[in-house]
Structure formats: structure tokens, C-alpha cells
Amino acid sequence: MPDNKILLLGTRNLGKVSEFRALLQPISWDLISLQDALIHEDIEETGETLEENAILKARRYASLSGHWTLADDSGLEVAALNGEPGVKSHRFAGENATDQDRINLLLKRLEGVPAEKRQAKFHSVIAIASPQGEIRLSEGICKGIITFEPRGTKGFGYDPIFEIPKIRQTFGELGFKEKNVWSHRAIAAHIAVETLNNIKFS
């Protein structure tokens, strides 16, 4: 496969890498990870929006690798917390916090909030950058509610406390393929697939 059909997945999150490999199956590109590309640089997410962070990562990794690069930033926006943690979802409980630390803090912040006021949405923005810095964007939103306690051990991040009301299951309870039917990342990736399939090479 020619080099110009290589797509670098610009994330160190192994859960995201697995999801993207599944979601991007319809494209004819050869997907590689940061590890495959021998890139060890961590990029600080200094943007004030999900879009800014996605672009920041995609452009930097594309520049470092010389390949087209896909990067995303996702956030959980909770209505009762005025949209928090949002762009700070990963850093919500501090830089070195675990997924469990973030879940515990979020549930603590929502103590006393009744079920009917626990609406939330997962928001994902995907940026695809060329080695020259051109950007193509896609986004996806998945609406749900925050549960009172974690349910399920699958997925990552806030998945065990984010329930899809239509099926009354959390992302943590859903299998890999089931999650990819509903998730914010799946919606954004579906648009990204169309974008990638329409990129022309001279």
C-alpha cells in the first residue's frame, strides 16, 4: 500500500485505538498507532474547546510523522454541572487521576441531584490533518443520563456511569460492537470515513 494511504491514529489511549480501528474499517487506508510510528511525544491539551484540542493533536502528530493523522477530543457535558467537566473531562480530578477517581468525583458532585435532572451528553470532535496542516473536522453527540453508581466494566473513562435511556444500559455494560452503534465517537467517525474516502491523491 503506498505511503500516502497511511493514517496515523493520534492517541495513546488504547481503548480509543481499538474503537477507531473498528470504526474506520470501511476505509482503504493503512492504520498505524503512535507506537508504530515511534512517536513518544505527549501533546498537552491546551485548547479551550474540544475542537481546538483535536486540531492541536492532529496537526502536531501529522507534522512529526509526515502522515495524514486523525485525532479526537471528547468530553462529557453534564447539565446539572453547567456543562462540566466538558473539555476538562480527562483532567477533571487532576492530572494523574484514574478513571475511577474521575467517576467518584463526578458522582460526588451530583449527590442529591434526582434522576430526572441528571441529563448529560458525550461530545466528540475528530480532526483529520494532512502533513501540510490542512484540517477536516467531524463531530458527534450522544445524549444520556448519569447513573447513581457505576454499572459494567467495559469501555473506559466515564462509560460505566453514562446510560442510554432507550436501552437502559450504560456504555460500561455494552459490548464493543453495541457501543459503536450508539456512541458519540461512532457518529463522528462515520462522517470521518466519508471524508477520508473522498480525499484525492495526485
C-alpha positions as CSV (number, residue, x, y, z in Angstrom):
1,M,0.0,0.0,0.0
2,P,1.5,3.4,-0.9
3,D,2.7,5.7,1.9
4,N,0.2,8.3,1.1
5,K,-2.6,6.0,2.2
6,I,-1.3,5.6,5.8
7,L,-3.4,7.2,8.5
8,L,-1.8,7.7,11.9
9,L,-4.2,7.4,14.9
10,G,-3.1,10.3,17.2
11,T,-3.9,8.9,20.6
12,R,-2.1,6.9,23.4
13,N,-5.5,5.7,24.8
14,L,-5.5,2.0,23.8
15,G,-9.3,1.9,24.2
16,K,-9.7,4.7,21.6
17,V,-7.2,3.0,19.3
18,S,-9.3,-0.2,19.4
19,E,-12.5,1.7,18.8
20,F,-11.1,3.7,15.9
21,R,-9.7,0.5,14.3
22,A,-13.2,-0.9,14.3
23,L,-15.0,2.3,13.3
24,L,-12.6,3.0,10.4
25,Q,-12.9,-0.4,8.8
26,P,-14.7,0.9,5.8
27,I,-11.7,3.0,4.6
28,S,-8.9,1.7,2.4
29,W,-6.1,3.4,4.5
30,D,-3.5,1.5,6.5
31,L,-4.0,2.5,10.1
32,I,-0.9,2.9,12.4
33,S,-0.6,3.9,16.0
34,L,1.8,6.3,17.6
35,Q,3.8,3.3,18.8
36,D,4.0,2.0,15.3
37,A,5.3,5.4,14.2
38,L,7.8,5.5,17.0
39,I,6.4,8.8,18.3
40,H,6.8,9.3,22.0
41,E,5.9,12.9,22.4
42,D,2.8,13.7,24.5
43,I,0.9,16.8,23.4
44,E,-0.6,18.9,26.1
45,E,-4.3,19.7,25.5
46,T,-4.1,23.5,26.0
47,G,-7.2,24.3,23.9
48,E,-10.3,25.8,25.4
49,T,-12.6,23.7,23.2
50,L,-12.7,20.1,22.1
51,E,-12.2,21.3,18.5
52,E,-9.1,23.2,19.4
53,N,-7.6,20.2,21.2
54,A,-8.4,17.8,18.4
55,I,-6.8,20.1,15.8
56,L,-3.7,20.7,18.0
57,K,-3.0,17.0,18.3
58,A,-3.8,16.1,14.7
59,R,-1.6,18.8,13.3
60,R,1.4,18.1,15.6
61,Y,1.4,14.4,15.1
62,A,0.9,14.8,11.3
63,S,3.9,17.2,11.3
64,L,6.0,14.7,13.3
65,S,5.1,11.7,11.3
66,G,4.7,13.1,7.8
67,H,1.4,11.1,7.5
68,W,-2.2,12.1,7.5
69,T,-3.3,11.9,11.1
70,L,-6.6,11.5,12.9
71,A,-7.0,12.8,16.5
72,D,-10.0,13.5,18.6
73,D,-11.0,15.1,21.8
74,S,-14.1,14.1,23.7
75,G,-15.9,15.4,26.7
76,L,-18.8,14.6,29.0
77,E,-21.1,17.6,29.4
78,V,-23.4,17.3,32.4
79,A,-26.4,19.7,32.5
80,A,-26.6,19.9,36.3
81,L,-23.0,21.0,36.4
82,N,-23.5,23.7,33.7
83,G,-21.7,21.6,31.1
84,E,-18.8,20.4,33.2
85,P,-16.5,18.6,33.0
86,G,-16.6,19.2,29.2
87,V,-13.2,19.9,27.7
88,K,-11.6,19.1,31.1
89,S,-13.1,15.7,31.3
90,H,-9.8,13.9,31.4
91,R,-8.3,16.3,33.9
92,F,-11.5,16.7,36.0
93,A,-9.9,15.0,39.1
94,G,-6.4,16.1,38.5
95,E,-3.6,15.3,36.1
96,N,-2.7,11.8,37.5
97,A,-6.2,10.7,38.4
98,T,-7.6,7.4,37.3
99,D,-10.9,6.7,35.5
100,Q,-12.3,5.6,38.9
101,D,-11.1,8.9,40.5
102,R,-13.0,10.9,37.9
103,I,-16.1,8.8,38.2
104,N,-16.1,9.2,42.0
105,L,-15.7,12.9,41.8
106,L,-18.5,13.3,39.3
107,L,-20.9,11.2,41.3
108,K,-20.0,13.2,44.5
109,R,-20.7,16.5,42.6
110,L,-24.1,15.1,41.7
111,E,-25.1,13.9,45.2
112,G,-28.7,14.9,45.8
113,V,-29.5,15.5,42.1
114,P,-32.6,13.5,41.2
115,A,-32.8,11.1,38.2
116,E,-34.8,13.5,36.1
117,K,-32.1,16.2,36.3
118,R,-29.1,14.0,35.6
119,Q,-29.1,14.6,31.8
120,A,-25.7,14.6,30.1
121,K,-24.2,14.2,26.7
122,F,-20.9,12.9,25.3
123,H,-19.5,15.1,22.6
124,S,-16.7,14.1,20.3
125,V,-14.7,16.1,17.7
126,I,-12.4,14.4,15.2
127,A,-9.8,16.3,13.4
128,I,-8.0,14.9,10.3
129,A,-4.8,16.7,9.4
130,S,-2.6,16.4,6.3
131,P,1.2,16.6,6.7
132,Q,0.9,20.2,5.5
133,G,-1.6,21.1,8.2
134,E,-4.9,21.1,6.3
135,I,-7.8,20.2,8.6
136,R,-11.0,18.4,8.1
137,L,-13.5,18.1,11.1
138,S,-16.3,15.9,12.1
139,E,-18.3,15.7,15.3
140,G,-20.8,13.5,17.1
141,I,-23.1,13.9,20.1
142,C,-24.7,11.1,22.2
143,K,-27.3,12.0,24.8
144,G,-27.9,10.1,28.0
145,I,-28.1,10.3,31.8
146,I,-25.6,9.9,34.6
147,T,-26.4,6.9,36.8
148,F,-26.2,6.9,40.6
149,E,-23.5,4.3,40.7
150,P,-21.2,2.6,38.1
151,R,-22.6,-0.3,36.1
152,G,-20.5,-2.6,33.9
153,T,-16.8,-3.0,33.5
154,K,-16.4,-2.5,29.7
155,G,-15.2,0.6,27.9
156,F,-13.1,3.3,29.6
157,G,-13.5,6.8,31.1
158,Y,-17.0,7.7,32.3
159,D,-18.6,4.7,30.4
160,P,-19.9,2.9,33.5
161,I,-22.0,5.9,34.6
162,F,-23.3,7.0,31.3
163,E,-26.7,5.4,30.5
164,I,-28.5,5.4,27.1
165,P,-32.2,5.8,28.2
166,K,-33.6,4.0,25.1
167,I,-31.8,0.7,26.1
168,R,-31.4,1.4,29.8
169,Q,-27.7,0.3,29.7
170,T,-24.5,2.2,30.4
171,F,-21.6,2.2,27.9
172,G,-19.8,0.1,30.6
173,E,-22.4,-2.6,30.1
174,L,-22.4,-2.6,26.3
175,G,-20.1,-4.8,24.3
176,F,-17.7,-3.3,21.8
177,K,-19.9,-3.5,18.8
178,E,-23.0,-2.4,20.7
179,K,-21.3,0.7,22.0
180,N,-20.2,1.6,18.5
181,V,-23.8,1.7,17.4
182,W,-24.6,4.5,19.9
183,S,-21.5,6.4,20.8
184,H,-20.5,10.0,20.0
185,R,-17.2,8.7,18.6
186,A,-19.0,6.4,16.3
187,I,-21.2,9.2,14.9
188,A,-18.1,11.4,14.4
189,A,-16.2,8.5,12.9
190,H,-18.9,7.8,10.4
191,I,-18.5,11.3,9.0
192,A,-14.7,10.9,9.1
193,V,-15.0,7.8,7.0
194,E,-16.7,9.7,4.2
195,T,-14.1,12.5,4.5
196,L,-11.2,10.0,4.2
197,N,-12.8,8.1,1.3
198,N,-13.1,11.4,-0.6
199,I,-9.5,12.6,-0.1
200,K,-7.8,12.5,-3.5
201,F,-4.1,11.9,-4.1
202,S,-2.3,13.1,-7.1
